[in-house]
Amino acid sequence: MATKLSLFVLSTIFLIQFQTGHSASPAPRTIDNFKMTIHHVSSKSIIILNTKQIQIKGFRYDGAAPAVYFWAGRGNKPNKNGTKIPNEKGSYKPLQGYEGKDIVVTLPSNLTVHDIDYFAVWCKTYSVNFGHTLVPKGLNIQIGRAHV
């Protein structure tokens, strides 16, 4: 009887994980690519590595606009109240052009992916969204450390 009960419990856990996409173990999660893009912003994939780091595979941006940054914040779309995110080198300087580069950005010490609703490429000068993705809530990911 105990074996049947254990098998039932394990089957139920597996079914819940399969249906919800949640794993018992924290793991990186692939999210949607950038949407509503301009200035050739694109990516092959965007992966939440842990609570502090976001990997962008095959990132492209033409570099032809002033004061463009990685940007994150609250709400269903980017807005001027977001937070500037340092580039893959930890710099807060405006983004230059990227030609399909794989990069990892680290959120500033005051933020985790649980604090943001979107991740974007944002022109601060003109308050224009160059492309964004929404960050799902309730991600089961490892805790990351800030490097910035």
Buried (B, 14 or more C-beta within 10 A) or exposed (E): EEEEEEEEEEEEEEEEBEEEEEEEEEBBBEBEBBBEBBBBBBBEBBBBBBBBBBBBBBBBBBBEBEEBBBBBBEEEEBBEEBBBBBBBEEEEEBBEEBEEBBBBBBBBEEBBBEBBBBBBBBBBEEEBBBBBBBBEEEBBBBEBEBEE
